[in-house]
Amino acid sequence: MSSNDGNSGIDLYTWSTPNGRKVSIMLEELGLEYRVIPIDIVKGDQHQQSYARISPNHKIPAIVDHATGVTMMESGAILMYLANKTGKLMAPMGSDRFWEQMEWLMFQVGHVGPMLGQTHHFVKYNPGKSPYAEERYSRENARLYGVLEERLSDREFICDAYSIVDIATWPWISRFEFQQMDLHQYPRLLDWYLRISDRAAVQKGYGVPEELAVPHP
């Protein structure tokens, strides 16, 4: 839900990318009050000095939690922070289930995001410029889909219960058309994708920042 006066709640600096959508989906799932501040990465808003003070790496998303004074960048870390803040969608720290979730969250952060992002760059936005890169990243894209297909062979969600791991991974799979991937070749992954797509919070969070934006200062 989006509604705060700028002095309480959470400011979400974001754009309509898979990494940005992780956090807006998470905020909707948790029902936290937040304000959306769009950072147009096409126009280069992420390089403005005012934003660099919030996100030193000049990437989206980032948050400012006015209730705690915490400012944070990096989508995976933000998901963990929000889960820890609310006690939801992440297992208790130090438990066996927690470490299982961390294993698969790092799989998303270290593999699914970077590799599928490269597929977007070469296959979707720069076709024909580097056949080698297109083939390399498309092959790795398919391999990672296969890992998830196998993981979901005996469970509904990546770590059994719906968690930050699914929230981190789903926005990247949602761009299967950018990757020229046929989800029907991965029936368990397709079922997982559709199951999460039906969630109202996912649908609302996916529409951010377009639907809920306020001007960037």
C-alpha positions as CSV (number, residue, x, y, z in Angstrom):
1,M,0.0,0.0,0.0
2,S,1.4,3.4,-0.9
3,S,0.6,6.3,1.4
4,N,2.9,8.3,3.6
5,D,3.7,11.9,4.2
6,G,7.4,11.6,3.6
7,N,8.2,11.8,7.3
8,S,7.1,8.3,8.2
9,G,6.9,5.0,6.5
10,I,9.3,4.0,3.7
11,D,10.5,5.8,0.6
12,L,11.1,3.4,-2.3
13,Y,13.4,4.7,-5.0
14,T,12.8,2.4,-8.0
15,W,12.2,1.8,-11.6
16,S,10.3,-0.9,-13.6
17,T,13.0,-3.5,-13.7
18,P,13.1,-7.0,-12.1
19,N,15.3,-5.8,-9.2
20,G,13.0,-2.8,-8.6
21,R,9.9,-5.0,-8.6
22,K,11.3,-7.3,-6.0
23,V,11.0,-4.6,-3.4
24,S,7.6,-3.2,-4.4
25,I,6.2,-6.7,-4.4
26,M,7.7,-7.3,-1.0
27,L,6.2,-4.1,0.4
28,E,2.8,-5.0,-0.9
29,E,3.0,-8.5,0.6
30,L,3.9,-7.0,4.0
31,G,1.3,-4.3,3.8
32,L,3.8,-1.6,4.8
33,E,3.2,2.1,4.1
34,Y,5.5,3.4,1.4
35,R,6.0,6.2,-1.1
36,V,7.3,5.5,-4.6
37,I,10.0,7.8,-5.9
38,P,10.8,6.9,-9.5
39,I,14.4,6.9,-10.6
40,D,14.4,6.9,-14.4
41,I,17.4,4.9,-15.3
42,V,17.0,5.6,-19.0
43,K,17.4,9.3,-18.4
44,G,20.2,8.7,-15.9
45,D,18.5,9.8,-12.7
46,Q,20.6,7.1,-10.9
47,H,23.7,9.2,-11.4
48,Q,22.4,12.3,-9.7
49,Q,24.4,13.2,-6.6
50,S,21.3,13.4,-4.5
51,Y,20.5,9.8,-5.3
52,A,24.1,8.7,-4.9
53,R,23.9,9.6,-1.2
54,I,21.1,7.0,-0.9
55,S,22.6,4.4,-3.3
56,P,26.4,4.8,-3.6
57,N,26.4,2.2,-6.4
58,H,24.1,4.3,-8.5
59,K,21.6,1.4,-8.9
60,I,18.0,0.9,-8.1
61,P,16.2,0.0,-5.9
62,A,17.0,1.7,-2.6
63,I,14.9,2.6,0.4
64,V,14.8,5.1,3.2
65,D,12.9,3.8,6.3
66,H,11.9,6.9,8.2
67,A,10.7,4.9,11.1
68,T,14.2,3.5,11.8
69,G,16.5,5.9,10.0
70,V,17.9,3.0,7.9
71,T,18.9,3.8,4.3
72,M,19.7,0.8,2.2
73,M,20.6,-0.2,-1.4
74,E,20.8,-3.7,-3.0
75,S,17.5,-5.6,-3.6
76,G,18.5,-8.8,-1.8
77,A,19.6,-6.9,1.3
78,I,16.4,-4.8,1.2
79,L,14.3,-7.9,1.1
80,M,16.1,-9.3,4.1
81,Y,15.8,-6.1,6.0
82,L,12.1,-5.8,5.4
83,A,11.5,-9.5,6.4
84,N,13.5,-9.0,9.6
85,K,11.7,-5.8,10.4
86,T,8.3,-7.5,10.2
87,G,9.1,-11.1,11.1
88,K,7.5,-12.3,7.8
89,L,8.5,-14.1,4.7
90,M,11.9,-15.2,6.0
91,A,12.7,-18.0,8.5
92,P,14.3,-17.1,11.9
93,M,17.9,-16.1,11.5
94,G,20.3,-19.0,12.2
95,S,17.7,-21.7,11.7
96,D,18.2,-24.5,9.1
97,R,15.4,-23.1,7.0
98,F,17.0,-19.6,7.1
99,W,20.2,-21.0,5.7
100,E,18.3,-22.8,3.0
101,Q,16.6,-19.6,2.1
102,M,20.0,-17.7,2.0
103,E,21.4,-20.4,-0.3
104,W,18.7,-19.8,-2.8
105,L,18.5,-16.1,-2.4
106,M,22.3,-16.0,-3.2
107,F,21.5,-18.2,-6.2
108,Q,19.2,-15.5,-7.4
109,V,21.5,-12.6,-6.6
110,G,24.6,-14.3,-8.0
111,H,23.2,-16.2,-11.0
112,V,19.6,-15.7,-12.0
113,G,19.7,-11.9,-11.9
114,P,23.1,-11.2,-13.5
115,M,22.9,-13.9,-16.2
116,L,19.3,-13.3,-17.2
117,G,20.1,-9.6,-17.2
118,Q,22.9,-10.3,-19.8
119,T,20.4,-12.2,-21.9
120,H,18.2,-9.1,-21.9
121,H,21.1,-6.9,-22.9
122,F,22.3,-9.0,-25.8
123,V,19.2,-11.0,-27.0
124,K,16.5,-8.4,-26.4
125,Y,18.1,-5.0,-26.8
126,N,21.2,-5.7,-28.9
127,P,20.4,-8.6,-31.2
128,G,23.0,-9.4,-33.9
129,K,25.8,-7.4,-32.3
130,S,27.5,-10.4,-30.6
131,P,26.3,-13.8,-31.7
132,Y,28.8,-15.3,-29.2
133,A,27.3,-13.4,-26.3
134,E,23.8,-14.2,-27.4
135,E,24.6,-17.9,-27.5
136,R,26.5,-17.9,-24.2
137,Y,23.9,-16.2,-22.1
138,S,20.9,-17.9,-23.8
139,R,22.6,-21.3,-22.9
140,E,23.2,-20.2,-19.3
141,N,19.6,-18.8,-19.2
142,A,18.3,-22.3,-20.1
143,R,20.6,-24.0,-17.6
144,L,19.3,-21.8,-14.7
145,Y,15.7,-22.5,-15.8
146,G,16.6,-26.2,-15.5
147,V,18.0,-25.8,-12.0
148,L,14.7,-24.1,-10.9
149,E,12.7,-26.7,-12.7
150,E,14.4,-29.5,-10.8
151,R,14.2,-27.6,-7.5
152,L,10.4,-27.3,-7.9
153,S,9.9,-30.9,-8.8
154,D,8.6,-31.8,-5.3
155,R,7.6,-28.4,-3.8
156,E,5.3,-25.5,-4.6
157,F,7.8,-22.8,-3.8
158,I,11.6,-22.6,-4.0
159,C,12.1,-23.1,-0.3
160,D,8.8,-24.9,0.4
161,A,6.9,-22.0,1.9
162,Y,6.4,-18.7,0.0
163,S,9.3,-16.5,1.0
164,I,11.7,-13.7,0.0
165,V,13.4,-16.3,-2.3
166,D,10.3,-16.5,-4.5
167,I,9.8,-12.7,-4.4
168,A,13.4,-12.2,-5.5
169,T,13.3,-14.8,-8.3
170,W,9.8,-14.3,-9.8
171,P,10.3,-10.9,-11.5
172,W,13.3,-12.2,-13.5
173,I,11.3,-15.2,-14.7
174,S,8.4,-12.9,-15.5
175,R,10.5,-11.5,-18.4
176,F,10.8,-14.9,-20.1
177,E,9.7,-13.3,-23.4
178,F,12.7,-10.9,-23.2
179,Q,14.9,-14.0,-22.8
180,Q,13.1,-15.8,-25.7
181,M,12.3,-18.7,-23.3
182,D,9.3,-21.0,-23.6
183,L,8.0,-21.6,-20.1
184,H,6.0,-24.6,-21.4
185,Q,9.3,-26.5,-21.7
186,Y,9.6,-26.1,-17.9
187,P,6.1,-27.2,-16.6
188,R,7.0,-27.1,-12.9
189,L,8.5,-23.6,-13.2
190,L,5.5,-22.5,-15.2
191,D,3.2,-23.7,-12.5
192,W,5.2,-21.8,-9.9
193,Y,5.2,-18.7,-12.1
194,L,1.4,-18.8,-12.5
195,R,0.8,-19.5,-8.8
196,I,2.7,-16.4,-7.8
197,S,1.2,-14.4,-10.6
198,D,-2.2,-14.9,-9.0
199,R,-1.2,-13.1,-5.8
200,A,-2.8,-9.7,-5.5
201,A,0.3,-8.2,-3.9
202,V,2.4,-9.4,-6.8
203,Q,0.1,-7.9,-9.3
204,K,0.1,-4.5,-7.6
205,G,3.8,-4.5,-6.8
206,Y,4.6,-5.3,-10.4
207,G,2.9,-2.1,-11.5
208,V,5.3,0.1,-9.6
209,P,6.5,2.7,-10.2
210,E,4.1,3.7,-13.0
211,E,0.9,3.4,-10.9
212,L,2.1,4.9,-7.6
213,A,4.9,7.4,-8.5
214,V,5.5,10.8,-7.0
215,P,8.0,13.2,-8.6
216,H,11.7,12.7,-7.9
217,P,13.1,15.7,-6.2
